Amino acid sequence: MSYQQFRKVISLPPDPPRINNINYICIKYCPKALDHLKISFLNKNDIKTLSNNKIETIRSRKIVLQRITGVDSKRRIIASILTKGFLCANSTNVLLEKDCEISLETTLGILNSELINFYFKQTSTNTNVTTGEINKIPFPKIEYNQDYLGGTIVKYLCELSKRKERDLLFLFFENLIFTIVYELYFPEEIKAAGKEILKYLGDLKPINDEMSEEEKLAIIQSEFERLYDPNHPVRFAIETLDSVEEVRIIKEALK
């Protein structure tokens, strides 16, 4: 599918909200989810030399994106959430929480999705993932309940990513957020094919930082067992989603 064809089939409002992204040049740091990991520490004298923008970056939750990825890589966008207290190097792009029109978690889920990686591969022809290209990524208008559901699933994935291996739980919830993103961008096509899942996720249980890891994992496990039931419409939609032509084209292109 060409970029022009993609623009024709994608369901977007006339003036979709966009990410306000700023590139910060600072100490060498990349979160664990990215390809490289090196941490340095700032002392008091270092902090005195920082601009107000960089101080704000340290004090903010943020999404960090790997700035260089291979043109032929399966995933062109590689992003992760980073907590307060860190400043990122010039090998990354940074998106602050205050600059997101939806939750940081849902924003991350969209950026890391199959659909947006396909879109980016169609529009980017060099190894640099630039702020200009990131700013051009079209975001659909998202309702509050959709933001809540997407954000909850990404929180599940962030918790599961602490494990050494990507097990069945991780892969299921990763495919679930991929499916949600397809529904956000292709609502009419997904509805016509009977593959809607958002309407079946209204009772998804949240997790939060006040919970212990055991409590979080217990909720994630129980939700997995409920949604992974062979008779549940969510599992059926995920496993048969490629019957939707737009989804099939994207999935085949990413193989």
C-alpha positions in Angstrom: 0.0 0.0 0.0 1.5 3.4 -1.0 1.5 6.4 1.3 -1.2 8.0 -0.9 -3.4 4.9 -0.6 -2.9 4.8 3.1 -4.0 8.4 3.5 -7.2 7.5 1.5 -8.2 4.6 3.7 -7.2 6.0 7.1 -10.1 7.4 9.1 -9.0 10.8 10.4 -10.8 14.0 11.4 -10.0 17.0 9.0 -7.6 18.5 11.5 -6.2 15.7 13.7 -4.3 16.6 16.9 -0.6 16.2 16.7 2.3 15.6 19.0 4.3 18.7 20.1 7.7 17.1 20.2 11.0 18.7 21.4 14.4 17.2 20.8 16.7 17.6 23.9 20.5 17.2 23.7 21.9 16.1 27.1 23.6 13.3 28.9 23.8 9.8 27.5 20.8 7.8 28.5 18.3 5.5 26.8 15.6 3.5 28.6 15.9 -0.3 28.8 13.4 -0.8 26.0 15.7 0.9 23.5 18.8 -0.6 21.8 21.4 1.0 23.9 21.7 1.6 27.6 24.2 4.0 29.3 23.5 6.0 32.4 25.5 9.0 33.6 24.7 11.1 36.7 24.4 14.9 37.0 25.9 16.7 40.0 24.8 20.0 41.4 27.2 22.0 39.2 25.8 20.2 36.1 22.3 21.1 37.0 23.1 24.8 37.4 24.1 24.9 33.7 20.9 23.5 32.4 18.2 25.5 30.7 14.7 25.8 32.1 13.5 23.5 29.3 15.9 20.8 30.4 15.0 21.2 34.0 11.4 20.7 33.0 12.4 17.5 31.2 14.0 16.1 34.3 10.9 16.9 36.3 8.5 15.3 33.8 7.3 11.9 32.8 8.0 11.4 29.2 8.2 9.1 26.2 11.7 8.5 24.8 12.1 7.5 21.2 15.2 5.9 19.6 16.5 8.5 17.1 18.3 6.2 14.7 16.8 3.0 13.3 17.5 1.1 10.1 15.3 1.9 7.1 14.7 -1.8 6.6 14.1 -2.5 10.3 10.8 -4.2 11.1 10.2 -1.5 13.8 11.1 2.0 12.8 9.6 3.6 15.9 11.0 2.3 19.2 9.6 4.1 22.2 9.4 3.7 26.0 8.0 5.7 29.0 10.6 7.2 31.2 9.9 8.5 34.7 10.8 11.8 36.3 14.4 12.3 37.2 16.1 11.6 33.9 17.5 13.7 31.0 18.1 12.1 27.6 20.9 12.2 25.1 21.0 13.5 21.5 20.5 9.9 20.4 16.9 10.2 21.5 13.8 12.2 20.9 11.7 13.2 23.9 7.9 13.8 24.2 6.8 15.3 27.5 3.6 14.3 29.2 2.3 17.9 29.2 2.5 17.9 25.4 0.2 14.9 24.9 -3.5 15.5 24.3 -4.2 12.0 25.6 -2.5 9.9 28.3 1.2 9.2 28.0 0.4 5.4 28.0 -2.1 5.6 25.1 0.3 7.8 23.2 3.0 5.2 23.7 0.7 2.4 22.6 -0.1 4.2 19.3 3.5 5.1 18.6 4.6 1.5 19.1 1.7 0.0 17.1 1.9 -2.0 13.9 -0.2 0.5 12.1 2.0 3.6 12.9 5.2 1.6 12.3 3.8 0.8 8.8 2.9 4.4 8.3 6.3 5.6 9.3 8.1 3.1 7.0 6.0 4.5 4.1 7.0 8.1 4.9 10.6 8.0 6.1 13.5 7.2 3.8 16.5 7.7 6.1 17.8 6.2 9.3 17.1 9.3 11.5 13.7 9.4 13.3 13.4 13.2 13.3 11.1 15.4 15.3 9.6 16.7 12.1 8.6 13.2 11.1 7.2 12.4 14.5 5.1 15.6 14.4 3.6 14.5 11.1 2.2 11.3 12.6 -1.6 11.7 12.5 -3.4 10.9 15.7 -7.2 10.1 15.7 -9.5 11.9 18.1 -9.8 9.7 21.1 -12.7 9.6 23.6 -12.0 9.5 27.3 -13.1 5.9 27.7 -10.9 4.8 24.8 -7.9 6.6 26.3 -8.6 4.9 29.6 -8.7 1.4 28.0 -5.6 2.0 25.8 -3.7 3.4 28.8 -4.6 0.5 31.0 -3.4 -2.1 28.6 -0.1 -0.2 28.1 0.3 -0.2 31.9 -0.2 -4.0 31.8 2.5 -4.2 29.1 4.9 -1.9 31.1 4.5 -4.2 34.1 4.9 -7.4 32.0 8.0 -6.0 30.3 9.9 -6.2 33.5 10.1 -10.0 32.8 13.1 -11.3 30.9 11.0 -13.0 28.3 7.9 -12.0 26.3 5.5 -14.7 27.4 2.0 -15.4 26.2 0.5 -12.7 28.5 2.7 -10.0 27.0 2.1 -11.1 23.4 -1.6 -11.2 24.0 -1.9 -7.7 25.4 0.6 -6.4 22.8 -1.7 -7.7 20.1 -4.7 -6.3 22.0 -3.3 -2.7 21.9 -2.4 -3.2 18.2 -6.0 -4.2 17.6 -7.3 -1.2 19.5 -5.2 1.1 17.4 -6.5 -0.4 14.2 -10.1 0.2 15.4 -9.2 3.8 16.3 -7.9 4.5 12.8 -10.3 2.2 10.8 -13.5 2.4 12.8 -15.9 1.8 9.9 -13.9 -1.0 8.3 -13.5 -2.8 11.7 -17.2 -2.4 12.5 -18.4 -3.6 9.1 -16.2 -6.8 9.6 -17.6 -7.4 13.1 -14.2 -7.1 14.7 -14.9 -4.3 17.2 -13.3 -4.9 20.6 -13.4 -1.6 22.5 -17.1 -2.1 23.4 -16.1 -5.4 25.1 -13.4 -3.9 27.3 -15.5 -1.5 29.5 -14.9 -3.5 32.6 -11.1 -3.8 32.3 -9.5 -3.6 35.7 -7.0 -0.8 36.3 -3.6 -1.1 38.0 -1.7 1.8 39.7 1.6 2.6 41.5 0.0 2.1 44.9 -0.3 -1.6 44.2 2.4 -4.2 44.9 3.8 -6.1 42.0 1.9 -9.2 43.2 -1.4 -7.3 43.1 -0.7 -5.9 39.7 0.2 -9.3 38.2 -2.8 -10.9 39.8 -5.1 -8.4 38.0 -3.3 -8.8 34.7 -3.5 -12.6 35.0 -7.2 -12.5 35.8 -7.9 -10.2 32.9 -5.8 -12.3 30.5 -7.8 -15.5 31.5 -11.1 -13.7 31.0 -10.2 -12.1 27.6 -8.3 -15.2 26.3 -11.2 -17.5 26.7 -11.9 -19.1 23.3 -15.4 -17.9 23.4 -14.6 -14.3 24.2 -15.3 -11.8 21.3 -12.0 -10.0 22.0 -9.8 -13.1 21.4 -11.9 -13.9 18.3 -11.4 -10.4 16.9 -7.7 -10.4 17.5 -7.1 -13.8 15.9 -9.2 -13.0 12.8 -8.4 -9.3 12.4 -6.5 -9.9 9.2 -9.8 -10.6 7.4 -10.0 -6.8 7.3 -8.2 -5.8 4.0 -6.5 -2.8 5.4 -5.1 -4.7 8.4 -4.1 -7.6 6.2 -2.1 -5.3 3.9 -0.3 -3.7 6.8 0.5 -7.0 8.6 1.9 -8.6 5.4 4.0 -5.5 4.7 5.6 -5.8 8.2 6.5 -9.5 7.9 
